[in-house]
C-alpha cells in the first residue's frame, strides 16, 4: 500500500513539473506565432550571391 502512495506522489510531482514547464513556455512566448509556419513554405529564402 505504501508503494501506491509513493507512486501517486511521484506522479503528481512529475505532472506539476510538466505543467510548470508548459506555463513557462506560454509566458515566454513560445506559442505566439501560429500564422507564419503555415505560410513559410511560400516564402523564397534563396538569396542570390553577388559575384
C-alpha positions as CSV (number, residue, x, y, z in Angstrom):
1,X,0.0,0.0,0.0
2,X,2.9,2.3,0.7
3,X,4.1,1.9,-2.9
4,X,0.8,3.2,-4.3
5,X,1.1,6.4,-2.2
6,X,4.7,6.8,-3.3
7,X,3.8,6.3,-7.0
8,X,0.9,8.8,-6.7
9,X,3.3,11.4,-5.1
10,X,5.9,10.9,-7.8
11,X,3.3,11.1,-10.5
12,X,2.0,14.4,-9.0
13,X,5.5,15.9,-8.9
14,X,6.2,14.9,-12.5
15,X,2.8,16.3,-13.6
16,X,3.4,19.6,-11.8
17,X,6.8,19.8,-13.4
18,X,5.3,19.4,-16.9
19,X,2.6,21.9,-16.0
20,X,5.2,24.4,-14.8
21,X,7.3,23.9,-18.0
22,X,4.2,24.5,-20.2
23,X,3.2,27.6,-18.3
24,X,6.8,28.9,-18.6
25,X,6.7,28.3,-22.3
26,X,3.4,30.1,-22.8
27,X,4.6,33.0,-20.6
28,X,7.9,33.3,-22.6
29,X,6.1,33.5,-25.9
30,X,6.8,30.1,-27.4
31,X,3.3,29.7,-28.8
32,X,2.7,33.3,-30.0
33,X,3.2,32.8,-33.8
34,X,0.7,30.4,-35.3
35,X,0.4,32.0,-38.8
36,X,4.0,32.1,-40.1
37,X,4.7,28.3,-40.0
38,X,1.7,27.6,-42.3
39,X,2.9,30.1,-45.0
40,X,6.7,29.7,-44.5
41,X,6.9,27.3,-47.5
42,X,5.6,30.1,-49.7
43,X,8.5,32.5,-48.9
44,X,11.6,32.4,-51.1
45,X,14.6,32.0,-48.8
46,X,17.2,31.6,-51.6
47,X,19.4,34.7,-51.5
48,X,21.3,35.5,-54.7
49,X,25.0,35.9,-54.2
50,X,26.9,38.7,-55.9
51,X,30.0,37.7,-57.9
